[in-house]
Amino acid sequence: MRVKKAAAFLSGFLLLSFFFTVYAAETDRKAEVEKWDKKNLRFSTGMVTDASRDFLKIPEGYKGKRDFDVAKAVPEIDFAPFRGQNPYFFPEDNKGLWSQWGEVTRGPNGCFYMSTGDHRCKDGHVFIIEYDPKKKDLRTVADVGQLCGWKNGQYVDGKIHGRMDVMPDGTLVAATWLGHNVTPDEVAHGYVRGGHLITYNVFTGIAAYHGVPLYGDSWPYHSIDSKTWTMFAIGNEQMFMAYDVRNDKLLYGGRPTHDIIWNSRAMLLDEDTGLVYSSNTLKDHNFTPDKQNYNFISFDRKTNLFAVLKCTVPSNPVTGESSALRAYTERRTPEGFFWCLDYQGTMFKFYPDEDRTELVGINWDEKGVYTTSIAMSPKYRYLYYVLSAQGQGQQWGSPVIQYDTKTGKKKVIAFLAPYYHSTYGYIPGGTFGIELNEDGSLLVIHMNGKFGPWSTESAYGQTSVFAVHIPESERGE
């Protein structure tokens, strides 16, 4: 166990070290950002709106597989960087990484909600953001640290990594994550060993702190059942939680049974049955594909029982390798299945009632590309996704992809990277969260990216929102 925890911490440390060594010093990053923010968007208000034929041009020198169509109608796109990143630049002994790691959620008021954080443990900041498509404006609606009472110098959670769901009465629910297994040094510096639970009502604007619902772990992924107000969460140290948010009552807290290792980047909620699903794995976040079987697993809140299903995540048809469940649609199709992607971009269907999966293909390029979020159109025909949550989608031009489930064809609604870099100096690197509006005409993307010179390396440091108005001629159902 000690070896496993040490390995997990080392992996997280090396990942952060990779991000932070991009710049020799924060002064270098400051100079670069100030040079490349060509239109001073960081100090503007509202969104900029563009509609350019350049959105429909395949990037010059494109090296990927060209098995896709490109839309004929030019979309209108609203764009703005998030302007609440404070501090924007960090002290050299406590660097941060402004980034977004969770889903985008549409509220019953028509607005969209997402979170961004600086990925620090000491003096960490996490904000919940609202995008209002009518006002075309971004604003911070909750300062998580202020709400939780975090103090200066305290070691705290640096992000919200799960899905913030909104209940019918407008109550948004979220929980925080440290980003790695907690260390004794962090506890010595005031870290509370456990993720924090918060709510925010999108109608009243009232935010509330609900404390730490289960001590011992913080939450890299969670989903909330809007019918029962039950939060399902998986911890970085493999604690599983089912929590009644409405009554502040722990329903289940502990490790999964049956020797299950719950993949900590998936919590597929089936509100038709109240069951949640993921895939069994060799470790909590098994990013590297292999030849193992990744069985689906489930938890039933009515009985507090776990189960290992017979069906598995299908092998990638190109590589022949398998990986864990990563992305999926929020709801079933009328045929009773969820659209899913694994870590490689292998596309498949999951039929929970039949305990079976069905391979469909790959989501992009020769072998598939890591993608963390899928949005499904109102009448189920189209899937939308944006590549490479780890900030490298610009190597394909950061395409906004529409997959036609009727024909099996992929279509690019817009290539974002070339235009936004040449016009504004911004590299849209990739996203962990997208969401459609109610009629399927607007796709909201919470993007990781940066102001800087062109590069295909990971683009982090400046989160942003792209609101893509999909032309009616490109989305007929």
Summary of the structure (lengths in Angstrom):
residues: 477
radius of gyration: 20.9
end to end distance: 51.8
largest distance: 58.7
contacts: 1698
relative contact order: 0.14
helix: 13%
strand: 35%
